[in-house]
Amino acid sequence: MNQPYTQPVEEQAPKNGGLALLALAISAFGIGTTEFVPVGLLASIASDLNIGITLAGLIISGYAIGVAVGAPILTALTNRMNRKTLLMALMVVFIGGNLVSAMSTSFELLIAARFITAFSHGVFFSIGATIAVQLVPPHKKASAIALMFTGLTVATVTGVPLGTFIGQAFGWRATFFAVAALGVVSIIASFFLIPKDLKQSPPAKFSDMKKLLTNGRLMLGFLITALGYGGTFVAFTYLTPIMQDVTKISPSLISVVLLVYGIAVAIGNAVGGKLANENPAKALFYMFIVHAAVMIIMSFMIPFKVAGLIAIVLMGLLAFMNVPGLQLYIVQLAEKYVPAAVDVASALNIAAFNIGIALGATIGGLVADSIGLVHTPWVGGIMVIIAVILTAISRRLEAN
C-alpha cells in the first residue's frame, strides 16, 4: 500500500521503446518550436496587429505563464486518462491553439490562443518524462528523458530559425499554420509508435498536490530546478545583443553562432542524460559547479571575439545538460515521498523550469539596463552557485 511507485524492470521495457521515444521527441520538437518561434516574429506581429513591440512580447511570457499554471493542474485532472490517449489529446489542443493563433485578428485573441496552447506544453513534458522512463531499462532512465528533450533542443537549432524564415517570407500567420502541421505529424507518430499499455501512475488528487507543495524535500528540488536552469537565461535571453554590442560579431555571422550554440545544447543534453543515469543528484552537483564557473568566466571572455565565441559554445553545452537530471531527480523524490502524485510532481517541475526562465530573463533585463550586458553572465553564475549549495543540502538530506 505504501510502497513507492516504481518503473518496470529491465525485461519489461518495450521492444519498440526507441521508436516510442522518437515519437515523444517529434512532439517535443513541435512544442519547442511554437514556444520560441515568436521571438523572431515579434516585429511582424506587432506591426500587423498595431501594437507595440513590448506588448507583443507578452505572446512569449504569456505562454510561459500558461505552462506554469496549466501543467500541474491539468496533469492532476487528466491523471486517470490512458497515457497514449492523453498524448494524442494534447496534440489536438496544440493544433487547435496554433490554428487559432494563425487566424487571430486581434492581440487579445492571439494571447488567449497562446495561453491555451501552453497547456499542452506543460502536461506533455510532465507526463512525457514519466512515460520515457518506462520505455527503457532502469539504468537508462535519464538518457530516455534526454532523448525526449532532444526534440526541444533541436527545435532551438532548426525549428525556430526555419519558422522565422517562413514568417519573413510568407507572413507570421504562415509560421503558426506550419507549426500546426507539425502537430498532425506528432499525432500520427504517437498513434503508431506509442505503446497502448503504458503503466498508469496511481490516481492523483488535489490533496496530493498540496502534499507536494508542502513537502520540504520536493520544494527544495523545484527551487534547484528554477535557479540551476534559470541562471543561463540571465545571459541567453540577451545573447544576440551581447554578440553584437559586446563581442562585436558581424550580424551576418550571428545566425551561424546561434546554430553552433544550438548544436552544443543538443550535445550537452545527451551527455547530461548519460551522466545522470546512476545518481542524478551527484551529477547535478558537479554539473552546476562547472556551469557556474563558465558563466562567471564568460563575463571576462565575451569582450574578445575568439574567447567570447568559446564561452558562448561552452554556455550552450551546459545550458540543457542539467535538464534530464533535474527531471529524473524530481521523479525519484516524488516516488519516495508522494508516490501517488509522480506525474503532478513532474508537471510542477516543468513549471519550475518556466519560472526559472522568467526569473532569469527578468534579472538579465535589470542587469543590462543598470550595469550593462557584459555583466549578465556572472550574475547568472551566482544563480547557479545558489543551486550548487541547494543541491549539496538536498544530497545530504537524502543520504540521512
C-alpha positions as CSV (number, residue, x, y, z in Angstrom):
1,M,0.0,0.0,0.0
2,N,2.7,2.4,0.9
3,Q,5.3,1.1,-1.5
4,P,6.7,3.8,-3.8
5,Y,5.7,3.8,-7.4
6,T,8.5,2.2,-9.4
7,Q,9.1,1.7,-13.1
8,P,9.1,-1.6,-14.9
9,V,12.2,-3.8,-14.6
10,E,14.6,-4.2,-17.5
11,E,12.9,-7.2,-19.1
12,Q,9.6,-5.4,-19.2
13,A,10.9,-2.5,-21.2
14,P,9.0,-2.4,-24.6
15,K,10.9,-3.8,-27.5
16,N,10.0,-0.7,-29.6
17,G,11.0,1.7,-26.9
18,G,13.4,3.6,-29.2
19,L,10.7,4.3,-31.7
20,A,8.3,5.4,-29.0
21,L,10.9,7.8,-27.7
22,L,11.2,9.1,-31.2
23,A,7.5,9.9,-31.3
24,L,7.9,11.8,-28.0
25,A,10.8,13.7,-29.4
26,I,8.8,14.7,-32.5
27,S,6.1,16.1,-30.3
28,A,8.7,17.9,-28.2
29,F,10.1,19.4,-31.4
30,G,6.7,20.9,-32.4
31,I,6.1,22.2,-28.9
32,G,9.6,23.7,-28.6
33,T,9.2,25.4,-31.9
34,T,5.8,27.0,-31.0
35,E,7.3,28.2,-27.7
36,F,10.2,30.1,-29.0
37,V,9.4,30.9,-32.7
38,P,7.6,34.2,-31.9
39,V,11.0,35.7,-30.8
40,G,11.8,36.1,-34.5
41,L,8.3,37.3,-35.4
42,L,7.6,39.9,-32.8
43,A,8.1,42.9,-35.1
44,S,5.9,41.4,-37.8
45,I,3.1,40.5,-35.3
46,A,3.3,44.0,-33.6
47,S,3.1,45.7,-37.0
48,D,0.2,43.6,-38.2
49,L,-1.8,43.9,-35.0
50,N,-0.9,47.6,-34.5
51,I,0.6,47.1,-31.1
52,G,4.0,48.0,-29.5
53,I,6.9,45.6,-29.5
54,T,6.9,45.4,-25.7
55,L,3.2,44.4,-25.7
56,A,3.9,41.8,-28.4
57,G,6.5,40.3,-26.0
58,L,3.6,39.1,-23.8
59,I,3.0,36.5,-26.5
60,I,6.1,34.8,-25.2
61,S,5.8,35.5,-21.5
62,G,2.0,34.7,-21.6
63,Y,2.9,31.3,-23.0
64,A,5.3,30.7,-20.2
65,I,2.7,31.6,-17.6
66,G,0.2,29.2,-19.3
67,V,2.8,26.4,-18.9
68,A,3.5,27.2,-15.3
69,V,-0.2,27.5,-14.3
70,G,-1.7,24.7,-16.5
71,A,0.9,22.0,-16.1
72,P,0.3,20.9,-12.5
73,I,-3.5,21.5,-12.5
74,L,-4.2,19.8,-15.8
75,T,-1.8,16.9,-15.1
76,A,-3.8,16.2,-11.9
77,L,-7.1,16.4,-13.7
78,T,-6.0,14.1,-16.5
79,N,-4.2,11.6,-14.3
80,R,-6.8,8.8,-14.9
81,M,-6.6,9.1,-18.7
82,N,-4.8,6.4,-20.7
83,R,-1.3,7.8,-21.4
84,K,-1.4,7.3,-25.1
85,T,-4.9,8.8,-25.4
86,L,-3.8,11.8,-23.4
87,L,-0.7,12.4,-25.5
88,M,-2.8,12.5,-28.6
89,A,-5.4,14.7,-27.0
90,L,-2.7,17.2,-26.0
91,M,-1.6,17.4,-29.6
92,V,-5.2,18.2,-30.7
93,V,-5.1,21.1,-28.2
94,F,-1.7,22.1,-29.7
95,I,-3.0,22.0,-33.2
96,G,-6.1,24.0,-32.3
97,G,-4.2,26.6,-30.4
98,N,-1.8,27.2,-33.3
99,L,-4.6,27.3,-35.8
100,V,-6.4,30.0,-33.8
101,S,-3.1,31.9,-33.4
102,A,-2.7,31.8,-37.1
103,M,-6.2,33.2,-37.7
104,S,-6.2,35.7,-34.9
105,T,-7.3,39.2,-35.9
106,S,-6.7,40.8,-32.5
107,F,-3.9,40.8,-29.9
108,E,-6.4,39.6,-27.2
109,L,-7.4,36.5,-29.3
110,L,-3.7,35.7,-30.0
111,I,-2.8,35.9,-26.4
112,A,-5.7,33.6,-25.4
113,A,-4.7,31.1,-28.1
114,R,-1.1,31.1,-26.9
115,F,-2.1,30.7,-23.3
116,I,-4.3,27.6,-24.2
117,T,-1.6,26.2,-26.4
118,A,0.7,26.3,-23.5
119,F,-1.5,23.9,-21.6
120,S,-0.4,21.1,-24.0
121,H,3.2,22.0,-23.4
122,G,3.1,21.7,-19.6
123,V,1.2,18.5,-19.5
124,F,3.2,16.9,-22.3
125,F,6.6,17.4,-20.7
126,S,5.4,16.3,-17.3
127,I,3.8,13.0,-18.4
128,G,6.4,12.6,-21.2
129,A,9.2,12.3,-18.7
130,T,7.3,9.6,-16.8
131,I,6.5,7.8,-20.0
132,A,10.0,8.0,-21.3
133,V,11.5,6.2,-18.3
134,Q,9.0,3.2,-18.9
135,L,10.3,2.7,-22.4
136,V,13.9,1.8,-21.4
137,P,15.7,-0.4,-18.8
138,P,16.1,1.2,-15.4
139,H,19.8,2.2,-15.9
140,K,18.9,4.3,-18.9
141,K,16.1,6.4,-17.4
142,A,17.9,9.8,-17.6
143,S,19.1,9.1,-21.1
144,A,15.5,8.4,-22.1
145,I,14.4,11.8,-20.7
146,A,17.3,13.4,-22.5
147,L,16.2,11.8,-25.8
148,M,12.7,13.2,-25.4
149,F,14.1,16.6,-24.6
150,T,16.3,16.4,-27.7
151,G,13.2,17.4,-29.7
152,L,13.1,20.6,-27.7
153,T,16.8,21.3,-28.2
154,V,16.6,20.5,-31.9
155,A,13.7,23.0,-32.1
156,T,16.1,25.7,-30.9
157,V,18.6,24.7,-33.6
158,T,16.3,24.2,-36.7
159,G,12.6,24.8,-35.8
160,V,12.9,28.4,-34.6
161,P,15.2,29.6,-37.5
162,L,13.0,27.8,-40.1
163,G,9.8,29.2,-38.5
164,T,11.3,32.7,-38.6
165,F,12.3,32.2,-42.2
166,I,8.7,31.1,-43.1
167,G,7.3,34.1,-41.3
168,Q,9.5,36.5,-43.0
169,A,8.8,35.0,-46.4
170,F,5.1,34.3,-46.2
171,G,3.9,36.2,-43.1
172,W,3.8,35.3,-39.4
173,R,0.5,33.5,-39.8
174,A,2.1,31.0,-42.1
175,T,4.5,30.0,-39.4
176,F,1.7,29.1,-37.0
177,F,0.0,27.1,-39.7
178,A,3.3,25.2,-40.3
179,V,3.6,24.5,-36.6
180,A,0.1,23.2,-36.5
181,A,1.1,20.8,-39.3
182,L,3.9,19.6,-37.0
183,G,1.2,18.7,-34.5
184,V,-0.5,16.5,-37.2
185,V,2.8,14.7,-37.7
186,S,3.1,14.2,-33.9
187,I,-0.4,12.7,-33.6
188,I,0.4,10.2,-36.4
189,A,3.7,9.3,-34.8
190,S,2.1,8.8,-31.4
191,F,-0.7,6.7,-32.8
192,F,1.7,4.2,-34.5
193,L,4.7,4.2,-32.2
194,I,3.5,4.8,-28.6
195,P,2.5,1.5,-26.8
196,K,-1.1,1.3,-25.6
197,D,-0.3,-0.5,-22.3
198,L,1.8,2.2,-20.6
199,K,1.8,1.9,-16.8
200,Q,-0.5,4.3,-15.1
201,S,0.6,6.2,-12.1
202,P,-1.7,5.8,-9.1
203,P,-4.6,8.3,-9.3
204,A,-3.6,11.7,-8.2
205,K,-5.8,14.1,-6.1
206,F,-5.5,17.8,-5.5
207,S,-4.7,16.8,-1.9
208,D,-1.6,15.1,-3.4
209,M,-0.6,18.4,-5.0
210,K,-0.9,20.0,-1.6
211,K,1.4,17.3,-0.2
212,L,3.9,18.1,-2.9
213,L,3.8,21.8,-2.3
214,T,4.2,21.3,1.5
215,N,6.9,18.7,1.2
216,G,10.2,20.5,2.0
217,R,12.4,18.0,0.1
218,L,10.4,18.4,-3.1
219,M,10.1,22.2,-2.8
220,L,13.9,22.2,-2.4
221,G,14.1,20.2,-5.7
222,F,11.8,22.7,-7.5
223,L,14.0,25.6,-6.3
224,I,17.1,23.8,-7.6
225,T,15.4,23.5,-11.0
226,A,14.4,27.1,-11.2
227,L,17.8,28.5,-10.1
228,G,20.1,25.9,-11.8
229,Y,18.3,26.0,-15.1
230,G,17.2,29.7,-15.0
231,G,20.7,31.0,-14.4
232,T,21.6,30.5,-18.1
233,F,18.7,32.7,-19.2
234,V,20.1,35.8,-17.5
235,A,22.6,35.9,-20.4
236,F,20.9,33.8,-23.0
237,T,17.9,36.0,-23.3
238,Y,20.2,38.8,-24.4
239,L,22.7,36.7,-26.4
240,T,22.1,38.4,-29.7
241,P,22.7,41.9,-28.4
242,I,25.7,40.6,-26.4
243,M,27.3,39.3,-29.6
244,Q,26.5,42.5,-31.4
245,D,27.4,45.1,-28.8
246,V,30.0,43.4,-26.6
247,T,31.7,40.7,-28.6
248,K,31.4,42.8,-31.8
249,I,30.4,39.9,-34.0
250,S,29.3,40.7,-37.5
251,P,25.5,40.5,-37.8
252,S,25.9,38.1,-40.8
253,L,27.7,35.6,-38.5
254,I,25.2,35.7,-35.6
255,S,22.9,33.1,-37.2
256,V,25.8,30.8,-37.6
257,V,26.9,31.2,-34.0
258,L,23.3,30.5,-32.9
259,L,23.3,27.4,-34.9
260,V,26.6,26.2,-33.3
261,Y,25.1,27.2,-29.9
262,G,22.1,25.0,-30.6
263,I,24.2,22.1,-31.6
264,A,26.2,22.4,-28.4
265,V,22.9,22.5,-26.5
266,A,21.8,19.2,-28.1
267,I,25.2,17.6,-27.3
268,G,25.1,18.8,-23.7
269,N,21.6,17.4,-23.2
270,A,22.6,13.9,-24.4
271,V,25.8,13.9,-22.3
272,G,23.8,15.2,-19.2
273,G,21.4,12.3,-19.6
274,K,24.2,9.7,-19.5
275,L,25.9,11.4,-16.6
276,A,22.7,11.5,-14.5
277,N,21.6,7.9,-15.1
278,E,23.1,6.4,-12.0
279,N,22.9,9.2,-9.5
280,P,21.2,12.4,-10.7
281,A,21.8,14.5,-7.6
282,K,25.6,13.8,-7.6
283,A,25.7,14.5,-11.4
284,L,23.8,17.8,-10.9
285,F,26.1,18.9,-8.2
286,Y,29.2,18.7,-10.4
287,M,27.4,20.0,-13.5
288,F,26.3,23.1,-11.6
289,I,29.8,23.8,-10.3
290,V,31.2,23.7,-13.9
291,H,28.2,25.7,-15.2
292,A,28.7,28.4,-12.6
293,A,32.4,28.7,-13.3
294,V,31.8,29.0,-17.1
295,M,29.1,31.7,-16.6
296,I,31.3,33.7,-14.3
297,I,34.4,33.5,-16.5
298,M,32.2,34.2,-19.6
299,S,31.9,37.9,-18.5
300,F,35.7,38.3,-18.9
301,M,35.7,36.4,-22.2
302,I,32.9,37.9,-24.2
303,P,34.7,41.3,-24.9
304,F,37.1,39.3,-27.1
305,K,35.9,37.6,-30.3
306,V,37.6,34.2,-30.1
307,A,37.4,33.9,-26.3
308,G,33.8,35.1,-26.5
309,L,32.8,32.5,-29.1
310,I,34.4,29.8,-27.0
311,A,32.5,31.0,-23.9
312,I,29.1,31.1,-25.8
313,V,29.6,27.5,-27.1
314,L,30.5,26.3,-23.5
315,M,27.4,28.0,-22.2
316,G,25.3,26.2,-24.8
317,L,27.0,22.9,-23.9
318,L,25.9,23.3,-20.2
319,A,22.6,25.1,-20.8
320,F,20.4,21.9,-21.1
321,M,22.9,19.4,-19.6
322,N,21.1,19.5,-16.3
323,V,17.6,19.0,-17.6
324,P,17.5,15.2,-17.6
325,G,19.0,15.0,-14.2
326,L,16.6,17.7,-12.8
327,Q,13.6,15.9,-14.1
328,L,14.7,12.5,-13.0
329,Y,15.6,13.7,-9.5
330,I,12.2,15.2,-9.0
331,V,10.6,11.9,-10.2
332,Q,12.7,10.0,-7.7
333,L,11.9,12.3,-4.8
334,A,8.2,12.1,-5.7
335,E,8.3,8.3,-5.8
336,K,9.8,8.4,-2.3
337,Y,7.6,11.0,-0.6
338,V,4.4,11.3,-2.6
339,P,4.2,8.2,-4.8
340,A,0.5,8.9,-5.8
341,A,1.5,12.1,-7.5
342,V,4.6,11.4,-9.6
343,D,3.1,12.9,-12.8
344,V,2.0,16.0,-10.9
345,A,5.4,16.4,-9.4
346,S,6.9,16.2,-12.9
347,A,4.4,18.8,-14.0
348,L,5.4,21.1,-11.1
349,N,9.0,20.7,-12.2
350,I,8.1,21.8,-15.7
351,A,6.5,24.9,-14.1
352,A,9.8,25.4,-12.2
353,F,11.7,25.3,-15.4
354,N,9.5,28.1,-16.8
355,I,9.7,30.1,-13.6
356,G,13.4,29.9,-13.9
357,I,13.3,31.2,-17.5
358,A,11.1,34.1,-16.5
359,L,13.2,34.9,-13.4
360,G,16.5,34.7,-15.4
361,A,15.1,36.9,-18.2
362,T,13.8,39.5,-15.7
363,I,17.1,39.6,-13.8
364,G,19.0,39.8,-17.1
365,G,16.9,42.8,-18.2
366,L,17.6,44.6,-14.9
367,V,21.3,43.9,-15.1
368,A,21.5,45.0,-18.8
369,D,19.6,48.3,-18.0
370,S,21.6,49.1,-14.9
371,I,25.2,47.9,-15.2
372,G,25.4,46.6,-18.8
373,L,25.1,43.4,-20.9
374,V,28.7,42.3,-20.1
375,H,27.6,41.6,-16.5
376,T,24.7,39.3,-17.3
377,P,26.8,36.0,-17.4
378,W,28.4,36.3,-14.0
379,V,25.0,37.3,-12.4
380,G,23.5,34.2,-13.9
381,G,26.5,32.3,-12.5
382,I,25.5,33.5,-9.0
383,M,22.1,31.9,-9.5
384,V,23.8,28.6,-10.4
385,I,26.1,28.8,-7.4
386,I,23.0,29.0,-5.2
387,A,21.8,25.9,-7.0
388,V,25.1,24.2,-6.2
389,I,24.6,24.9,-2.5
390,L,21.0,23.8,-2.5
391,T,21.9,20.6,-4.3
392,A,24.5,19.8,-1.7
393,I,21.9,20.3,1.0
394,S,19.4,18.1,-0.8
395,R,22.0,15.3,-1.2
396,R,22.9,15.4,2.5
397,L,19.2,15.3,3.5
398,E,18.5,12.3,1.2
399,A,21.6,10.5,2.5
400,N,20.3,10.6,6.1
